Each structure stands twice: as structure tokens, then as C-alpha cells.
């Protein structure tokens, strides 16, 4: 760690401690939103293979 800014790390820790004193509401909202977006992307990725391309997928002659 650099000695040029000796008070930066304790100030950051103090600011994080003050911000987290209001409860887990913001963190839970972010996690909920991220999980919903992730579930939507997973569903899109899994279901895109089932779409119909006009019957061109079946090449059973």
C-alpha cells in the first residue's frame, strides 16, 4: 500500500459502514433485479433452440 494517501482506506471503510447501517434493502433489491434479469436471459437462451424455422430443421429424407 502507498504511504502517499494514508487516510483513504479507513475513510472508505467508515463510509461503507455508515451506508450499510440503513439495512439490506438496497442490496436485496439489486440481487432480486439481477436474478430476474438472469432468469430471463437463461430462459431466452434455453428456449431459442425450440423455435421453428419453417420446418427446415428436420432433414430426414
C-alpha positions in Angstrom: 0.0 0.0 0.0 1.2 3.5 -0.8 2.1 6.0 2.0 1.0 8.9 -0.2 -2.6 8.6 0.9 -2.6 7.2 4.5 -6.2 8.1 5.3 -8.1 6.8 2.2 -8.7 3.2 3.3 -10.1 4.0 6.8 -12.3 6.7 5.3 -13.7 4.2 2.7 -14.3 1.6 5.4 -16.1 4.2 7.6 -18.2 5.3 4.6 -19.2 1.7 3.8 -20.1 1.1 7.5 -22.3 4.2 7.5 -24.1 3.2 4.3 -24.8 -0.3 5.5 -26.4 0.9 8.7 -29.7 1.5 6.9 -30.4 -2.2 6.3 -30.1 -4.6 3.5 -32.9 -3.1 1.4 -30.8 -1.8 -1.5 -28.7 -4.9 -1.7 -31.7 -7.2 -1.8 -33.3 -5.0 -4.5 -30.2 -5.3 -6.6 -30.0 -9.1 -6.1 -33.6 -9.5 -6.9 -33.3 -7.5 -10.1 -30.2 -9.3 -11.2 -31.7 -12.7 -10.6 -34.8 -11.7 -12.6 -32.7 -10.5 -15.5 -30.6 -13.6 -15.2 -33.6 -15.9 -15.3 -35.0 -14.1 -18.3 -31.7 -14.5 -20.2 -31.4 -18.1 -19.2 -35.0 -18.8 -20.4 -34.2 -17.0 -23.7 -31.0 -19.0 -24.2 -32.7 -22.3 -23.5 -35.9 -21.7 -25.5 -34.3 -20.2 -28.6 -33.4 -23.7 -29.7 -37.0 -24.7 -29.9 -38.2 -22.1 -32.3 -39.5 -23.2 -35.7 -37.6 -22.2 -38.8 -40.3 -23.2 -41.3 -39.7 -26.9 -40.9 -36.1 -26.7 -42.2 -34.7 -28.2 -39.1 -35.8 -31.7 -40.0 -33.7 -33.1 -42.8 -34.9 -36.7 -42.7 -35.2 -37.7 -46.3 
